[in-house]
Amino acid sequence: MLKILTVSALPLLLLAGCERYSSLPQCSSFLDTGHPVALQLDANGSALDKAEGLRWYRCSAGQRFSNGQCVGEAIELPRQEALAYAAEFAARAGQPWRMPTVGEMATLKQNHCTNPALDTRVFPSVQVTNYWTSSTSLNGPSMGCTVYTFNGNSICKEVVTQKRPFMLVMDAKP
């Protein structure tokens, strides 16, 4: 009898877990209701996070920032190619841009809204998908870590050959 009850209760528990996101508003409308922008924005397309000591590029890799918007298409690459793109971008720009870690991406998460759980006033073209990070997976070299921008959660079980967009960040100069 106990076994039957446990098995039949499992679907209810799984459905109950989805409820935590259904009650949260979408960030695009929630943040427009008077919440201040936490990062310092500049006209060159970067956002300074003084608290974390990071400077973020406001567009996904492959896009350029122009007149307050991201122009062009975000590129999606397998993880190793994304890391190489970030290194080449840094070399051409003469600045130490790189892919962020899971922990750095977590600093962007908006806890009171979703879809995406990032401030779209700062990152106007962020997609709702998994974004690559530079963090390595403990699940072996065939897996990498991503952040799902819908809710800001991370997972380190993404196959590294999967094509994903990614962001760029650098340490802020003192």
C-alpha positions as CSV (number, residue, x, y, z in Angstrom):
1,M,0.0,0.0,0.0
2,L,2.8,2.4,0.9
3,K,4.6,1.8,-2.4
4,I,1.4,2.6,-4.4
5,L,0.9,5.9,-2.5
6,T,4.5,6.9,-3.1
7,V,4.4,6.3,-6.8
8,S,1.1,8.1,-7.3
9,A,2.2,11.1,-5.3
10,L,5.4,11.6,-7.3
11,P,3.7,13.3,-10.3
12,L,1.9,15.7,-7.9
13,L,5.3,16.6,-6.3
14,L,6.8,17.2,-9.7
15,L,4.0,19.5,-10.8
16,A,4.1,21.4,-7.5
17,G,7.8,22.3,-8.2
18,C,6.7,24.1,-11.4
19,E,4.5,26.4,-9.4
20,R,7.4,28.4,-8.0
21,Y,8.0,30.1,-11.4
22,S,4.3,30.6,-12.4
23,S,3.7,33.2,-9.7
24,L,6.7,35.3,-10.6
25,P,6.2,38.2,-13.0
26,Q,8.2,38.6,-16.2
27,C,11.3,40.7,-15.6
28,S,10.6,42.9,-18.6
29,S,7.4,44.3,-17.0
30,F,8.4,43.9,-13.4
31,L,11.6,45.9,-13.6
32,D,9.8,48.8,-15.5
33,T,7.7,49.5,-12.4
34,G,10.2,51.7,-10.8
35,H,13.1,49.4,-9.9
36,P,16.4,51.1,-10.3
37,V,19.1,49.7,-12.7
38,A,21.7,48.1,-10.5
39,L,24.6,48.4,-12.9
40,Q,26.2,51.5,-14.2
41,L,25.6,51.7,-18.0
42,D,27.9,53.5,-20.5
43,A,27.3,54.6,-24.1
44,N,29.9,52.0,-25.4
45,G,27.7,49.0,-24.6
46,S,29.2,48.0,-21.3
47,A,27.6,47.7,-17.8
48,L,29.8,48.1,-14.7
49,D,28.9,46.1,-11.6
50,K,30.9,48.0,-8.9
51,A,29.8,45.5,-6.2
52,E,31.3,42.5,-8.0
53,G,34.1,44.3,-9.8
54,L,32.9,43.2,-13.2
55,R,32.3,45.0,-16.5
56,W,29.7,43.2,-18.8
57,Y,29.2,43.6,-22.5
58,R,25.5,44.3,-22.8
59,C,24.9,42.2,-25.9
60,S,25.4,38.5,-26.6
61,A,28.6,37.6,-28.3
62,G,28.4,38.3,-32.1
63,Q,26.2,41.4,-31.6
64,R,27.3,45.0,-31.4
65,F,25.8,47.7,-29.2
66,S,24.4,50.8,-31.1
67,N,22.1,53.5,-29.9
68,G,21.0,51.6,-26.8
69,Q,20.2,48.4,-28.7
70,C,22.0,45.2,-29.7
71,V,22.4,44.9,-33.5
72,G,23.0,41.7,-35.4
73,E,22.5,38.1,-34.5
74,A,23.9,36.4,-31.4
75,I,26.3,33.7,-32.4
76,E,25.8,30.2,-31.0
77,L,28.9,28.0,-30.8
78,P,30.0,24.8,-29.1
79,R,31.8,25.5,-25.8
80,Q,35.4,25.2,-27.0
81,E,34.7,27.5,-30.0
82,A,32.9,30.0,-27.7
83,L,36.0,30.1,-25.4
84,A,38.2,30.6,-28.5
85,Y,35.9,33.3,-29.8
86,A,36.1,35.2,-26.4
87,A,39.9,35.0,-26.5
88,E,40.0,36.3,-30.1
89,F,37.5,39.0,-29.3
90,A,39.7,40.1,-26.3
91,A,42.9,40.1,-28.5
92,R,41.3,42.2,-31.2
93,A,39.7,44.6,-28.7
94,G,42.8,45.0,-26.7
95,Q,40.8,44.4,-23.5
96,P,40.6,41.2,-21.4
97,W,37.1,40.1,-22.3
98,R,36.2,36.5,-21.5
99,M,33.3,34.2,-20.9
100,P,31.8,34.5,-17.4
101,T,31.8,31.8,-14.8
102,V,28.6,30.3,-13.4
103,G,29.1,32.4,-10.2
104,E,29.5,35.6,-12.2
105,M,26.3,34.9,-14.2
106,A,24.6,34.3,-10.9
107,T,25.3,37.9,-9.9
108,L,23.0,39.0,-12.7
109,K,20.0,36.9,-11.6
110,Q,16.9,38.8,-10.7
111,N,15.2,36.9,-7.9
112,H,11.8,38.4,-8.1
113,C,11.0,37.8,-11.8
114,T,11.7,35.4,-14.7
115,N,11.6,35.1,-18.5
116,P,14.4,36.1,-18.6
117,A,15.7,36.5,-15.0
118,L,18.1,39.2,-16.1
119,D,17.5,42.9,-16.3
120,T,16.5,43.5,-20.0
121,R,17.2,47.2,-19.5
122,V,20.8,46.3,-19.1
123,F,20.9,43.3,-21.5
124,P,18.3,44.3,-24.1
125,S,18.7,41.2,-26.4
126,V,19.2,38.4,-23.9
127,Q,17.6,35.2,-25.2
128,V,15.7,32.8,-23.0
129,T,17.9,29.8,-23.4
130,N,21.0,28.2,-21.9
131,Y,24.1,30.4,-22.1
132,W,27.6,28.9,-22.0
133,T,29.9,29.8,-19.1
134,S,33.6,29.2,-18.7
135,S,33.0,27.0,-15.6
136,T,34.1,23.4,-16.1
137,S,31.8,20.4,-15.2
138,L,32.7,17.8,-12.7
139,N,30.9,15.4,-15.0
140,G,33.8,15.0,-17.3
141,P,35.3,16.9,-20.3
142,S,32.3,16.1,-22.5
143,M,30.1,18.3,-20.3
144,G,30.1,22.0,-19.7
145,C,28.2,24.5,-17.5
146,T,25.4,26.7,-18.7
147,V,22.9,29.2,-17.1
148,Y,19.3,29.0,-18.2
149,T,18.3,32.7,-18.5
150,F,14.6,32.0,-18.0
151,N,15.2,31.6,-14.2
152,G,18.9,32.1,-13.8
153,N,19.6,28.5,-12.7
154,S,22.8,26.7,-13.8
155,I,23.5,23.2,-14.8
156,C,26.8,21.5,-15.5
157,K,25.5,18.6,-17.6
158,E,25.4,20.4,-21.0
159,V,27.1,18.4,-23.9
160,V,30.0,20.7,-25.0
161,T,29.3,20.2,-28.7
162,Q,25.9,21.8,-28.3
163,K,25.7,25.3,-29.9
164,R,24.8,27.9,-27.3
165,P,25.0,31.7,-27.1
166,F,27.3,33.3,-24.5
167,M,28.1,36.6,-22.9
168,L,31.3,38.5,-22.4
169,V,32.7,40.0,-19.2
170,M,36.0,41.3,-17.8
171,D,37.3,42.3,-14.5
172,A,36.7,46.0,-13.9
173,K,39.7,48.2,-13.7
174,P,40.2,49.7,-10.2
